[in-house]
Amino acid sequence: MMYIKMTSLRRNKKIIIIVFSHVSASGKFVISVPLGYVMNIARDLLCIAKGEVLEDSWSKLIYSVDASHYEIEPAAVVCPADEYDVQRICEYSTCHNIPVTARGAGTGLLGQSLSNGVILDFSKHMDNIVEIDNDYVTVQPGIVKGLLDKELKKKNKFLPPDPASSNYCTLGGMIADNSSGIHSLGYGSTISFLQEIKVVYADGKLGFASAAKYDDRMKKLGELLALHIREIRNRYPSVTKNSCGYRLDAVIDDKFNPQKVFAASEGTLGVITAAKLHILDIPAYRCLMVLGFEDLLSAVSVVPEILKFSPVALEMLDHTIVRSNNDKASGAGCLLFIEFAGNGSSKKVEESMMACKLLLADRCSVIEYASDEQSIIKMWMARKSALNSIMKLTVGSRKPIGLIEDTVVPPYCLVDHAANLLETYHENKLDYVIYGHVGDGNMHTRPLIDTASTKEVELMRNIANKVFAHVIKRGGTITGEHGDGLARTRYIEMVYGKSITSLFSIVKKLFDPSFTMNPCKKVPCNDLSME
Ligand SMILES: Cc1cc2nc3c(=O)[nH]c(=O)nc-3n(C[C@H](O)[C@H](O)[C@H](O)COP(=O)(O)OP(=O)(O)OC[C@H]3O[C@@H](n4cnc5c(N)ncnc54)[C@H](O)[C@@H]3O)c2cc1C
């Protein structure tokens, strides 16, 4: 058991609270911050919200966890009926200095949707598709990506970001984490598709943003960023995927795109109540090839060569997952999945694939190949179930811990990055898994750590520091898609330096002066050392 002293400003009175932190029997980092000690939050919410208010211990237990290694009990959970509910709850929470944390499916991997305040669950009532047009879709935040995919497919359309969690995760969560997936190489992450957004701010006021039309707070954001354009252009990592900090670079990219400040913001600036996203036609032709390599280094060494053929997906599974997952490939040390797609002619798509295969012929073996929809879906299943397979390696409190998780480097630095990871794991005698979106230079990795051992947890933090420093030195980022959350907010300054990190605090203050919007994520909170 560990005690953390936390100070809280409640109605202008400074109160000292003792926070209890320990590792549970299941190996979760449990943080208990009693908030309901001065008031009955749930009783108040029952009076102001039309949607359900949950405060029974079973519900609180369910919402105290996500897909991370943290556990924090909320004061209450509300399933808002509509935008007006969200406004009233935010207004109430700001007035009483209570954190508000939006939640979709709770599949975030770094503790993003956990807090000791009020949880807003959008998956129950605010989960509609509002409109599907020729090149855009408008949705409420709680819609599950897989359900949206089905509706879009009926119109021969798709929204390319495709997290492996698509059957559960929501659009609100995907925007807030800037999620991507296996096809981000060809099409981009969620941020690339976000056209318009509607939000509720901490004070309950409505906000809106698109390149064409935005509210006063967004206007102030534009004025603020105009003073820092050169610094933003110089300090952001030069990689194709990034969910670290606030994506101010995307806000001031070719034109002012204020809606993009909410992508990767983890619900810390406002609560999303609707979003309009660009959609594409499903490509007419696709083909997928799986290649087997001797080991990880020989597989990642060919990535820059494969990229010259412009695949839409280029993914990797290392030996630990290959062996547990795929009988056909059990002899291979490492697999690469390469997909080509296009609308012009099937011949052109096939030609790219064949040329790529020919180039690599003497360095790998062809494990599988398909150009029909059903076989392609089946082959991708092995890759998509990677994280679930990895979680099966858990034995008691010894588990694959997601802290290093999803670093990105420019693809030509992949060999150097992979060699550094392998050396670090071997030096420290740690078992590990490595897989991911190598086409974007985005590798997922988890060491197996005994979370009950303070020594091993400390070792994991030291390793993360070392790996992050290595990646940043090569122009990379600590997270390509999974975000910062509770686990990695403390590392954001390593990526951007003091000046941009201070700018993040100013942006946070502009949108959320009361610091009640999902605190302790993106901008560290000195009050509560949750990380
Ligand atoms: C097995 C597994 C596989 C995964 N694979 C991938 C993958 O391939 N690619 C990838 O990118 N990620 C992946 N993830 C991570 C995760 O699924 C994504 O980040 C997902 O988009 C989160 O969606 P969610 O609905 O679960 O959001 P939650 O976890 O509920 O919330 C995530 C964040 O979004 C915020 N949020 C939710 N709704 C709103 C709203 N209305 N307004 C403001 N903020 C909001 C929350 O406050 C929180 O900060 C995977 C996770 C798992 C468990």
The ligand as a Gaussian input file, in Angstrom:
#p B3LYP/6-31G(d) Opt

LIG

0 1
 C       -7.959000      -5.461000     -28.049000
 C       -7.717000      -4.014000     -28.390000
 C       -7.224000      -3.686000     -29.642000
 C       -6.993000      -2.343000     -29.967000
 N       -6.522000      -2.058000     -31.218000
 C       -6.328000      -0.768000     -31.571000
 C       -5.852000      -0.460000     -32.880000
 O       -5.631000      -1.322000     -33.711000
 N       -5.645000       0.846000     -33.184000
 C       -5.897000       1.844000     -32.286000
 O       -5.694000       2.999000     -32.625000
 N       -6.335000       1.563000     -31.034000
 C       -6.566000       0.302000     -30.649000
 N       -7.019000       0.015000     -29.392000
 C       -7.243000       1.111000     -28.431000
 C       -8.713000       1.587000     -28.331000
 O       -9.596000       0.592000     -28.736000
 C       -8.963000       2.864000     -29.140000
 O       -8.232000       3.934000     -28.589000
 C      -10.452000       3.228000     -29.207000
 O      -10.664000       4.184000     -30.202000
 C      -11.037000       3.744000     -27.913000
 O      -12.443000       3.836000     -28.089000
 P      -13.452000       3.657000     -26.860000
 O      -14.824000       3.905000     -27.361000
 O      -13.222000       2.397000     -26.158000
 O      -12.998000       4.888000     -25.963000
 P      -12.730000       4.958000     -24.377000
 O      -11.630000       4.022000     -23.995000
 O      -14.042000       4.807000     -23.687000
 O      -12.228000       6.429000     -24.267000
 C      -11.013000       6.815000     -24.851000
 C      -10.826000       8.327000     -24.682000
 O      -11.835000       8.984000     -25.425000
 C      -12.504000       9.933000     -24.614000
 N      -13.879000      10.032000     -25.119000
 C      -14.776000       9.050000     -25.343000
 N      -15.935000       9.579000     -25.775000
 C      -15.745000      10.922000     -25.808000
 C      -16.594000      12.025000     -26.109000
 N      -17.856000      11.870000     -26.452000
 N      -16.087000      13.283000     -25.991000
 C      -14.781000      13.479000     -25.613000
 N      -13.970000      12.478000     -25.311000
 C      -14.437000      11.214000     -25.404000
 C      -12.408000       9.346000     -23.212000
 O      -12.579000      10.319000     -22.210000
 C      -10.996000       8.810000     -23.234000
 O      -10.086000       9.833000     -22.970000
 C       -7.246000      -1.315000     -29.022000
 C       -7.736000      -1.661000     -27.757000
 C       -7.973000      -2.984000     -27.446000
 C       -8.503000      -3.310000     -26.083000

